[in-house]
């Protein structure tokens, strides 16, 4: 048995676990290019059966086999491994450890951390606290993105462009953030709200 045949026999043995499954990507690229299994197998120096099993994630290819297939299909290895290189962290912010920003007398307590490497889906979320008869400031000029909020204590007025909307406990609101907007606490107690902004505006700068 030649080294190539021995390698192929090892790859064809059922694997207990295949942690990285990129067979679907290989198949889609092959079909997009109009290549048959036979064409790819011949160019890569392996059997058609092996290529088929790799594409169906039935076997995990040796690195030299993978390199050969990637070369034949003109695939960048970054494309094959990109989703496995990326961390999928779970972020927990404990109640007494929230990063906090003060803008005059308004408080923002972070409850969701922005992901700087995920620009298209990045957002920030915080507990917004506005003292009685005070109001937010930064949004008065507008900014890119959208905002969403839920009032959890008190009542306020959302001033959006030339309109005013009364929001009470339990009410929620969402809007494009490009227009000037402010929240004004109209009650005698601290207003509390859960607020989400995309893309991040405050905590991304920390």
Secondary structure, DSSP 8 states (H G I E B T S, - for coil): --HHHHHHHHHHS--S--S---HHHHHHHHHHHT--HHHHHHHHTS-HHHHHHHHTTSS---HHHHHHHHHHHT--HHHHHHHHHS--------GGG--EEEETTEEEEEEE---TT-GGG--EEEEEEE-TT-B--GGGG--SSEEEEEEEES-EEEEETTEEEEE-TT-EEEEETTS-EEEEE-SSS-EEEEEEEES-SSGGG-
